[in-house]
Amino acid sequence: MIDVLYFAWVRERIGIPKEKLQTSAVTVMDLVEELRAREDRYALAFSDLSALRVALDQDLSEFDAPLDGVREVAFFPPMTGG
């Protein structure tokens, strides 16, 4: 099982802040594809990956990163400010 967290407008589009998933995804991108295929609200939230960032176990990561051993995946828009 993996915890998937959604923040800001990602959470608003999907409608939930987090969920536990059983996944066969090998990479973050595989997980995104699984989520996109679930429902339209997920497809909408993940339609433009350039507007999203991902963290694995609270470390900023990339969409091609492996999920082996990862317990938490968080999706959020880029942060701005200083």
Long-range contacts (C-beta under 8 A, 24 or more apart in sequence): 2-31, 2-67, 2-70, 2-71, 2-72, 2-73, 3-71, 3-72, 3-73, 4-31, 4-35, 4-72, 4-73, 4-74, 4-75, 5-72, 5-73, 5-74, 5-75, 6-45, 6-74, 6-75, 6-76, 7-74, 7-75, 7-76, 7-77, 8-76, 8-77, 9-77, 10-45, 10-52, 10-75, 10-76, 10-77, 13-41, 13-44, 13-45, 14-41, 14-42, 14-45, 15-41, 23-67, 25-67, 26-66, 26-67, 26-68, 27-63, 27-64, 27-65, 27-66, 27-67, 28-54, 28-56, 28-61, 28-62, 28-63, 28-64, 28-65, 28-67, 28-73, 29-63, 29-64, 30-67, 31-67, 31-73, 32-63, 45-75, 46-75, 51-77, 51-78, 52-76, 52-77, 53-77, 53-78, 53-79
